[in-house]
Amino acid sequence: MIIYPAIDLLGGRCVRLRQGDYNQVTVYNDDPLDMAGQFAEAGAGWIHIVDLDAARTGAPVHAELIRNIKRQTGVKVQTGGGIRNLQHLTLLIEKYDIDRAVLGTAAVRDRAFTEQALKLYGQNIAIGIDARNGEVSVSGWTEGSGIKAAELACRMAEAGATTIIYTDIARDGMLTGPALEKTQELVQLTGIDIIASGGIGSYEDIQAVEGTGAAGVIVGKAIYEGKVKLEQCWQRG
């Protein structure tokens, strides 16, 4: 199982939100490049980056910064936030050599674009399913969609998606433990790679996610708060 340390970008800084609330922001590092460098030094093979400004606006606000993180660290980058058209997607994958782009709002609201993206880039695409009380949220987690997470996951798997990132919004940034049952349900329902996100607060939580059959887990606040030391994750197997 791959561990993805997370960097959330807002106003050019490395932050974390509480349950996706833009009014509850904690700044952990004014220099995201420095943070990414620390992750690389700790042995990370991937970094998960969310452009929070882009998630709200749909514009590639931090695309250059994300490219610089990949260039300077040499680590694989998975990034999402506001990717809602082919121009933005092509910029990230073809021009900036980003390894995987995450489609969230677009997967709900623009099926044609999502299917086109999956046909063009396949393994370079992940579908981000961010749910609150089982309902998928969109537009930077600011709006409900009326669609159930399991329904969207199955729909995307049928459309050719090979990777889904499932985030339980209520657990995000809370350190209270991941949504294990839902993660396992999606693993079993779809038969594709599921990456769990939200609620990780300890090494035991990471091990519990591995037990669900998930292909990966995203860890954010637990690293910043010292609950999980990234370099020790590899030693623990």
JOHU-V872391 format. One line per field, one symbol per residue. phi: phi as a letter, one per 20 degrees, with the letter a starting at -180 (. if undefined). burial: I if it has 16 or more other ideal C-beta (glycine too) atoms within 10 Angstrom, else O. A space follows every 10 residues. Layout:
phi: ???
burial: ???
This chain:
phi: .eedfdcddb mmdeccdelm efecddedaf cgffffffff ffofeccecd effffednef gdgfffffff feemefcdcb omecbfffff gfeeeelffb ddddgffedc ffffffffff clfedceedd cclnefdclm mecedmdfgf ffffffffeo fdbcdddegf efmdmdoeef ffffgfgffe mdfddebonf cafffffffg fenfeabecc ggffemfceg fefffem
burial: OIIIIIIIII OOIIIIIOOI OIOOOOOIOO OIIOIIOIII OOOIOIIIII IIIIIIOIOI IIIOIIIOII OOIOIIIIII IIIIOOOIIO IIIOOIOIII IIIIIIIIOO OOIIOOIIOO IOOIIIIIII IIOOOIIIII IOOOIOIOII OIIOIIIOOO IIIIIIIIII IIIIIOIIII OIIIIIIOOI OIIIIIIIII IOIOIIOIII OIOIIIIIII IIIIOOOIOI OOIOOOO
